[in-house]
Amino acid sequence: DIQTISKQDASPVTVGDFASQAVALDTIHNTFANSDIYIAEEGSDALRNDEELLEKVWGAVHHVHKGDLNSQQDLLKAIDSGQGIEEGDQSAVTKRRVWTLDPIDGTKGFLRGREFGGQYCIALALIEDGEPVVSVLGCPNLPLSSTESTKAIPYGAWSEKEIKDDAATSNTGLFSSSRGCLFVAVRGGGCYEIPLHILEKYLLEQSSPERSSADLPWKRLRVTANDGTAKAKHEATFCLGVERGFSDPKGTVLKIAQIIHGPNALTVDEDGISDIKNSLRMDGQGKYGLLARGDAEYFLRLPKDGYVDWVWDVAAGFLCLTEAGGKMSDVNGNAIGFSDIGKGRKAKLPYHIKGIFGSNGGTFHDELVSAYAEVNGSEA
């Protein structure tokens, strides 16, 4: 039973969102320079007005975190340290370090439950001089590449066998041996993936001085080759959000798919709902991890008119994708800019960005932008 509340935009927030933000920001703040700016999704107002909810968050944090959060006031302070840029603040932050955090990106996936394939992640990025330089996507329920769960419908749903196997080994660790991924990207250094169960084992054995995290089996990722040698554009897999009313309210993505994949691109389910045949749907920025490791080639996010994405919804995934050789742009093919964060718009991307395209780059990305222009022109 996960307690939820709704924010002004009707999106849900859970005990897990607050607890994750408190632990992450407390850890970062105590590790790096105090002059850094922190921008995170949640604020503490709801907790200050709901003692029962505050108690639940405090219990969750105290159960797992042994840092400097010694009181509920420390907890609230840690959460609010993520509100580092006030509305209307005109100070330039392009020469400062800015941490962005989405404590649970894909809260609706988190609420769906792991055995139903609910996907979510912790998305963290460091921006220096207006450019993302480090990013982390922690995806606890994302299937490892080439496992049977990647073929499940809905994507990532647990099979009966996997549920039984997990129950039999639940006392050996938090993460299944077939799912749970950490993606890490460094500007100019590439994007890497490691299974969470391997990382967990290393951390539990960290007292061993002869072991280093560099010795772990980090896998460097590359997107699907974008010259057509590995896969043709009409065979490309779309990786899309579950909530179509938010990520594609006009059905534009389906029309784009018909241009790229041809007239037989769509299928219709038993409820009469159309979707792209060669596609998978999931919540959270883990989508960028799938593109980075070559499990999909196209990502599109086309929210309703007037909506502008928050930086924490984009920055971590941006670096993971681009360091794996992929590309992210707005719908017109222009680069996504992070240099103006804090200049009077808090943590929003530039207002001219009407949507986001991610791909394996090259002619694949060109085709995506061209198809959008064709659809957009026909709808004008």
Secondary structure, 3 states (H helix, E strand, C coil): CCCEEECCCCCEEEHHHHHHHHHHHHHHHHHCCCCCEEEECCCCHHHHCCHHHHHHHHHHHHHHCCCCCCCHHHHHHHHHCCECCCCCCCCCCCCCEEEEEEEEECHHHHHHCHHHCCCCEEEEEEEECCEEEEEEEEEEEEECCCCHHHHCCCCCCCCHHHHHHHHHCHHHCCCCCCEEEEEEEECCCEEEEEEHHHHHHHHHCCCCCCCCHHHCCCEECCCCCCCCCCCCHHHCCEEECCCHHHHCCCCHHHHHHHHHHCCCCEEECCCCCEEECCEEECCCCHHHHHHHCCCCCEEEECCCCCCCCEHHHCHHHHHHHHHCCCEEEECCCCECCCCCCCCCCCCECCCCCCCEEEECCHHHHHHHHHHHHHHHHHHC
